[in-house]
Amino acid sequence: MPSCEVMEKVETPIHFFTGDFVSDERLQEYVDYSNLVLDNSCVPMRRTIAYITRINLKDFESHDTGRLHKQLIDTVGGATLKPMQKKGRYYGLILPEGHAFGRGGFVGEAHLNFSRSFL
């Protein structure tokens, strides 16, 4: 592992939108792993869970990121997402295993045209 210069870490909170298929503990494991990768890469950043909102993902069938983002806006409302679209804040849509989005080999995606904060 590289020797990293000790720096103050920037905290980047993430608000997760997901269904009941994933536990809070499992989401924390994902965030902990991302923090390990950041540490091992000498990136002075730390991810945190800001909040977890459970939503009904029944109609989230598209494999297209733009359509999924639009469905999220329609489901939770633009006013809910607007405060999360500030620099240094993020929100993510977590889909179930086997979802059409992942069938193309994707695990995740961020697209600046939709939102600089959406993953």
N, C-alpha and C positions, 0 to 999 in steps of 0.2 A: 504494500500500500504506500502511496506517496505520503511524505511528511507535509502536513498542512500547517500554514501559518494560522495561529489562533486569531479569529476575528469575531466580532459581534455578528450573530446570525439574524437575518431578516425573517420575521415570522410571516408566513403566508397562509391565512385561514381559507379553508374550503368548505362550502356548504354543499352537502350531498343530497340529491334527490334520487330516491330509489324505492323499490317495493319491499315486501316483507321477506323476501327470499335470502337476504343477506343481513347478518346480525351487526349490531353496533361494534361488537368485539372484532369481527372480521374486517370491517372498515378500518378500525384502528390498526389492525395488523398490516393492511395495505399502506396506510400512512406511515407507520413505523418503518416498513421496508423502504419506502421512498426516502425517508430521512436517512436511513443507513446508506443508500446509494449516494445521496447528496453529500454526506459526511466523507465517504470513501472517494468522492470526486473533488473534494476540497471546495465545494460550493457552500458559501456561508448563508444557507437558507434552511429554514425548518418549517415543514408543513404541519398544520394543525386542523383538527375538525372543528369548524365553527358551529355547525348544526347539521342534523340529519332530518330531512323531511320525507316521510313515507307518502308515496303517491300511487295511484292505480295505473299500472303500466300496460293494461290490457290492450289499449289501442295503439301503443307505441310499436308498430310493426315494421317500419321502414328501415332500410339499410343505409339511408342517406342522412348524413349529419345535419344538413340544413333542415330537413323535414322533422327530424327528431327535436332539434332546437325549437322549431316553430310549435310543435306539439307541447313542449315543455312550457313555452310562453302561454299557450292557450289553456294549459292545465292549471298553472299556478298564478298566472297573470303577470303582465309586464311590470306592474308596480312592485311586485315582490322581487323580481330579478334586478331591477334598476339599481338598487343600492349595492348589489353584488358585482356590478360592472365597473367598479372603481379600480384604479391601479393598485395592484398588490392583493386583490381579493379575487377569489375564484369560486365557481360553482360547477358541479359535475353531475351528469346523469349516469347512474350505474344501472346497466341492463342485465337481465338474467342470462346465465349460461345457455348457449344454444340460440340466442337471439339472432335475427337476420343480419344485424350489423357485424357480428363476429364471424359469420360464416365465410367471409372473404379473407379471413386470416388476420383481421384487425383486432387489437385488444383495446385501443383507445385512439382518440383523435382530437385535435384542437384545430379550429379554423378561424383565422382572424376576420374573415368577412362576416361571420355571424356575431361574434362577440370576442373581445380580447380576454375574456374571463371564463369562457365556457370550455369544458372538457367532457 
